[in-house]
Amino acid sequence: MNTKKLALLFLILLALAVLALLFFKTKVVPPKIELVSVSKGNITTVDDKVLLIVEHGDRFNITFKTSPKYAGARIACFCDTVNFTQDHPFKGKECGGYGLVDENGYCVTEGWVADAPPGWVFGFKCYLLEEGEKLERSEFELYIKVKELPPAKIELVNVSTGKITMVDNKILLLFEYGDRFNMTFKTSPKYAGKKIRIFCDTINFTQDHPYKGQECGGYGVVDEKGYCMLGEWIANAPPGWVFGFKLYLTDGEEKIKGSELELYFKVSKMPPVELKLVNVSNGRLVEISGKTVIEVVVETEFNITFKTSPKFAGTTVGCLCDTVNFTQDHPYKGKQCGGYGLVDENGYCVTRWYADAPPEWVFGFKCYIFDWRGEIKDSELEIYIKVVEAP
């Protein structure tokens, strides 16, 4: 009987020991978080602090380890300090990555982005969370430093049309008038997503551009490999002139220090400036006093098609009033009063007209190619239009 009592007592004590051990493991031993690895960057220590060093712009994951008994719990990190001594503006708020503990006790926290100012150190406190509540004894301090950015250098890679030359250590691009071109630049891939903008600077090296300091050439976005294309450009500056530009990497509207690149453009020559009459719709060509005259019926809409060099694509053809009946000055002589249109990529331009003049009168016009400076004088073409009654 005593033997049975002793055996029963032994079993009770064993059960109590097991329960005590379970209690110790689950309640007494504090939950612990350990840093295992970071997907991008280096792990180091500074004054016994765990410090991750990551590169600006990197997206990365941090893997932690805890007891498998916390499987399903969440590990989250909260902002704490800036540069070790200052409180973070969002101290105590969740602002780092997070993840769930798996059955082996591992937790990959995602959502980390190294977008802090380069050189700064941000401190975080990471915790196990159960039902949204922090397990305070699980606290783990973590510090993250973003490396200094590489030099913000812009390099010209190529130009789609034209020639790259150097003059007195200045990059000079040579074009023919009317050339359409793109420029490709290269910088560090760390500036992916930033813009390269171009600003007017000088004329002929020594004069300030009228729009000096203003953005006047468009912009492009740096891709993940560090390349950036700016286009499409049109070389329509006065031949022989040299225009200077300054390019910068920009973060928002701010120029990134050290990224300036000077670039100069020169239009080497003007193509032959010739404007021809090709055809007229709803009308016919006749000879009057040795001049070719377009004859149209009164109150008729008609088009006149002109042809020039494709180099003038994007410019305008317009006509100015000149004479009445060959010998008299038009009351609006020198003013635009005829049709106009844009020159297409093949050099054609369709201008629209309406025949509302007095029948039998002959009106003379001077037609020109117009660019951003006004009419190109060498393109002058005289045309005459006679309005007649319907047959």
C-alpha positions in Angstrom: 0.0 0.0 0.0 2.8 2.3 0.9 4.5 1.4 -2.4 1.3 2.5 -4.3 1.2 5.8 -2.4 4.8 6.4 -3.2 4.3 5.7 -6.9 1.3 8.0 -7.0 3.2 10.7 -5.2 6.0 10.3 -7.7 3.6 10.7 -10.6 2.1 13.8 -9.1 5.5 15.4 -8.5 6.5 14.5 -12.1 3.4 16.1 -13.5 4.0 19.2 -11.4 7.6 19.3 -12.6 6.4 19.2 -16.3 3.9 21.9 -15.6 6.5 24.0 -13.9 8.8 23.6 -16.8 6.1 24.5 -19.3 5.2 27.5 -17.2 8.9 28.5 -17.1 9.3 28.2 -20.8 6.0 30.0 -21.7 5.7 32.6 -19.0 9.0 33.1 -17.2 11.5 33.0 -20.1 11.0 36.4 -21.8 10.3 36.4 -25.5 13.5 37.2 -27.4 14.1 38.6 -30.9 17.4 38.0 -32.7 18.6 39.6 -36.0 19.5 36.9 -38.6 20.1 38.7 -41.8 19.4 41.7 -44.2 18.7 41.1 -47.9 20.7 44.1 -49.0 23.3 45.9 -46.9 25.8 45.0 -44.2 25.4 44.2 -40.5 27.8 45.8 -38.0 28.0 47.0 -34.5 28.8 50.4 -33.0 29.1 50.7 -29.3 27.3 47.4 -28.8 24.5 48.7 -31.0 23.3 46.6 -34.0 23.8 48.8 -37.1 22.6 48.0 -40.6 24.3 50.0 -43.4 22.2 50.2 -46.6 22.5 52.1 -49.8 20.2 55.0 -50.7 17.1 53.9 -52.6 17.4 50.2 -51.8 14.4 48.2 -50.9 15.3 45.4 -48.4 14.0 42.8 -46.0 15.2 42.1 -42.5 14.9 38.6 -41.1 14.5 38.0 -37.3 14.5 34.8 -35.2 12.4 34.0 -32.1 10.9 31.0 -30.4 8.7 28.8 -32.6 6.0 29.0 -29.9 5.4 32.6 -31.2 4.4 31.3 -34.7 1.7 33.5 -36.1 2.7 36.5 -34.0 3.8 39.6 -35.7 7.2 41.4 -35.4 7.0 45.1 -36.1 9.4 48.0 -35.7 8.7 51.5 -34.3 10.6 54.7 -34.9 12.7 55.8 -32.0 15.8 58.0 -32.5 17.7 60.1 -35.1 21.5 60.0 -35.0 21.4 58.2 -31.6 20.6 61.3 -29.5 17.5 63.0 -31.0 14.0 61.7 -30.7 12.5 60.7 -34.1 9.5 63.0 -35.0 7.3 59.8 -35.1 8.9 58.2 -32.0 6.8 55.3 -30.8 4.9 54.9 -34.1 5.2 52.0 -36.4 7.2 53.1 -39.3 9.5 50.2 -40.3 8.9 46.9 -41.9 6.9 44.0 -40.4 6.1 40.4 -40.9 4.7 37.2 -39.3 6.6 34.6 -37.4 6.6 31.2 -39.1 6.5 27.7 -37.6 10.3 27.7 -37.2 10.4 31.0 -35.4 11.7 33.0 -38.4 10.1 36.3 -39.5 10.9 38.2 -42.7 10.0 41.8 -42.2 9.2 43.5 -45.5 8.5 47.1 -46.6 11.9 48.7 -45.7 13.1 51.4 -48.1 16.4 53.3 -47.7 14.9 56.7 -48.5 16.3 58.6 -45.4 18.9 61.4 -45.8 22.3 59.8 -46.7 24.6 59.7 -43.7 21.9 59.8 -41.0 21.3 57.0 -38.5 17.7 56.0 -37.6 17.0 54.0 -34.5 14.1 51.6 -34.2 12.6 49.4 -31.5 11.2 46.1 -32.7 8.8 43.9 -30.8 6.8 40.8 -30.9 3.1 41.7 -31.1 0.2 39.4 -30.0 -3.3 40.5 -30.7 -1.8 44.0 -31.5 -0.2 44.3 -28.1 3.6 44.6 -27.7 5.4 42.0 -25.7 7.6 44.5 -23.9 10.2 42.0 -22.9 10.8 41.2 -26.6 12.2 44.7 -27.3 15.1 44.7 -29.8 17.0 47.9 -30.7 18.0 48.3 -34.3 19.8 51.1 -36.1 19.9 51.8 -39.8 22.3 54.1 -41.6 21.9 55.1 -45.3 25.2 55.3 -47.1 26.3 58.6 -48.7 25.1 58.8 -52.3 27.6 58.4 -55.1 28.7 61.6 -56.9 25.7 63.2 -58.8 27.5 63.2 -62.1 25.8 63.5 -65.5 27.5 62.3 -68.6 26.4 62.7 -72.3 26.2 59.2 -73.9 25.0 60.0 -77.4 22.8 62.1 -79.6 20.5 60.5 -82.2 21.2 63.0 -84.9 24.1 65.4 -85.2 27.8 65.4 -84.2 29.4 65.6 -80.7 32.6 67.8 -80.7 34.7 69.5 -78.1 35.7 73.2 -78.2 37.9 74.6 -75.4 36.9 71.6 -73.2 33.2 72.4 -73.9 30.8 69.8 -75.3 29.5 71.2 -78.5 26.7 69.4 -80.5 26.5 70.3 -84.2 23.3 70.1 -86.1 21.7 71.1 -89.4 18.7 73.3 -89.3 15.5 71.3 -88.7 17.3 68.2 -87.3 15.1 66.3 -84.9 17.1 64.5 -82.2 17.2 62.9 -78.8 20.0 63.0 -76.2 20.9 60.2 -73.9 22.6 60.8 -70.5 24.1 58.5 -67.9 24.3 58.8 -64.1 24.4 56.5 -61.1 21.5 54.0 -61.0 21.1 55.2 -57.4 19.3 58.3 -58.9 16.7 56.2 -60.7 13.4 58.0 -60.7 15.1 61.4 -60.4 14.8 63.9 -63.3 17.4 65.5 -65.5 16.3 69.0 -66.4 17.9 71.5 -68.8 18.1 75.2 -68.3 18.9 78.0 -70.8 22.2 79.8 -70.0 24.2 81.6 -72.8 24.3 82.7 -76.4 27.6 82.6 -78.3 29.4 81.7 -75.0 29.5 85.3 -73.7 25.9 86.7 -73.7 23.3 85.7 -71.2 20.3 83.9 -72.8 17.1 86.0 -72.4 15.6 83.1 -70.4 18.8 82.4 -68.5 18.1 80.1 -65.5 14.7 79.1 -66.8 13.9 75.5 -67.8 13.7 75.6 -71.6 14.6 72.2 -72.9 12.3 69.7 -71.2 13.3 66.9 -68.9 13.7 63.1 -68.7 13.5 60.5 -65.9 16.5 58.4 -64.9 15.8 54.6 -65.4 16.9 51.8 -63.1 20.2 51.5 -65.0 21.0 55.2 -64.7 20.1 56.2 -68.2 18.0 59.2 -69.2 16.7 60.2 -72.6 15.7 63.8 -73.4 13.7 64.4 -76.6 12.4 65.2 -79.0 14.4 68.3 -79.8 14.3 70.4 -83.0 17.4 72.3 -84.2 15.7 75.5 -85.3 18.1 78.1 -83.8 19.7 80.7 -86.1 22.5 79.1 -88.1 25.9 79.9 -86.7 24.7 80.8 -83.2 25.8 78.7 -80.2 23.3 78.2 -77.4 24.6 77.1 -74.0 22.6 75.0 -71.5 23.1 73.7 -68.0 21.7 70.3 -67.0 21.0 69.1 -63.5 19.8 66.1 -61.6 16.8 67.2 -59.6 15.0 65.9 -56.6 11.5 67.4 -56.9 12.2 71.0 -57.9 15.6 71.1 -56.1 18.8 70.8 -58.1 21.1 68.1 -56.7 24.4 69.7 -55.8 27.4 68.7 -57.9 25.3 67.4 -60.9 25.8 70.3 -63.2 26.7 69.6 -66.8 27.3 72.3 -69.4 26.2 71.6 -73.0 26.4 73.7 -76.1 24.3 73.5 -79.4 25.2 75.0 -82.7 23.1 74.9 -85.9 25.8 74.7 -88.6 23.8 75.5 -91.7 20.4 76.2 -93.1 19.0 73.8 -95.7 17.9 75.4 -99.0 14.9 77.6 -98.3 12.4 77.0 -101.1 8.7 77.2 -101.0 6.7 75.7 -103.9 3.0 75.7 -104.8 2.0 72.1 -105.3 -1.7 72.1 -106.0 -5.1 73.7 -105.1 -8.3 72.0 -104.3 -11.6 73.4 -105.7 -9.9 75.7 -108.1 -7.6 75.9 -111.2 -4.4 77.5 -112.3 -4.6 80.1 -115.1 -2.2 82.6 -116.7 -2.9 86.3 -116.3 -0.4 89.0 -117.3 2.3 86.5 -117.3 1.6 85.4 -113.7 0.2 82.1 -112.5 -3.1 82.8 -110.8 -5.3 80.5 -108.7 -8.9 80.9 -109.9 -11.7 79.9 -107.5 -15.4 80.3 -107.4 -16.8 82.9 -105.0 -17.8 81.6 -101.5 -15.9 78.4 -102.0 -13.7 76.7 -99.4 -10.4 75.5 -100.9 -7.0 74.3 -99.9 -3.5 75.3 -101.2 -0.7 72.8 -100.7 2.9 73.9 -100.5 6.1 71.9 -100.4 9.4 72.7 -98.8 12.3 70.8 -97.2 11.3 68.2 -94.6 13.9 70.0 -92.4 11.2 72.6 -91.8 8.8 70.1 -90.3 6.9 71.7 -87.5 7.2 75.2 -88.8 4.3 77.1 -90.3 3.5 78.4 -93.8 1.5 81.6 -93.8 0.5 84.2 -96.3 0.5 88.0 -96.0 -1.7 90.3 -98.0 0.2 92.3 -100.6 -1.6 93.6 -103.7 -5.0 94.1 -105.4 -5.2 93.7 -109.1 -1.4 93.5 -109.4 -0.7 97.3 -109.1 -2.5 98.5 -105.9 -1.3 97.9 -102.4 -3.7 95.8 -100.3 -5.2 97.8 -97.4 -3.7 95.2 -95.1 -0.4 94.9 -96.9 2.1 93.0 -94.8 -0.5 91.5 -92.5 -1.4 87.9 -92.3 -4.8 87.5 -94.0 -4.6 84.3 -96.0 -4.5 80.6 -95.0 -1.8 78.9 -93.0 -0.8 75.4 -91.8 1.9 73.3 -90.3 4.7 71.7 -92.4 4.6 67.9 -92.0 7.5 65.5 -91.7 7.6 65.2 -95.5 7.8 68.9 -96.1 4.2 69.4 -97.2 1.8 72.0 -95.8 -1.9 72.3 -96.5 -3.4 75.8 -95.9 -7.1 76.4 -95.7 -8.8 79.3 -97.5 -12.3 80.8 -98.2 -13.1 82.8 -101.4 -15.1 85.8 -100.1 -13.4 88.5 -102.1 -15.2 90.6 -104.9 -15.6 88.6 -108.1 -13.0 89.3 -110.9 -10.6 91.0 -108.5 -7.1 89.5 -108.2 -5.4 89.5 -104.8 -1.7 89.1 -104.4 -0.1 87.4 -101.4 3.4 86.8 -100.2 3.8 83.4 -98.5 6.6 82.5 -96.1 7.9 79.8 -93.8 7.6 80.9 -90.2 9.7 79.6 -87.3 9.8 80.8 -83.7 11.6 84.0 -84.8 9.1 85.0 -87.5 9.1 84.7 -91.3 12.2 83.3 -93.0 12.7 86.0 -95.7 14.5 83.7 -98.2 11.4 81.5 -98.3 9.2 84.2 -100.0 6.7 82.9 -102.6 4.2 85.2 -104.4 0.8 83.8 -105.2 -2.3 85.4 -106.8 -5.9 84.4 -106.3 -8.8 85.5 -108.5 -12.4 85.0 -107.4 -15.0 84.3 -110.2 -18.7 83.9 -110.3 -20.1 80.4 -110.4 -20.6 79.2 -114.1 
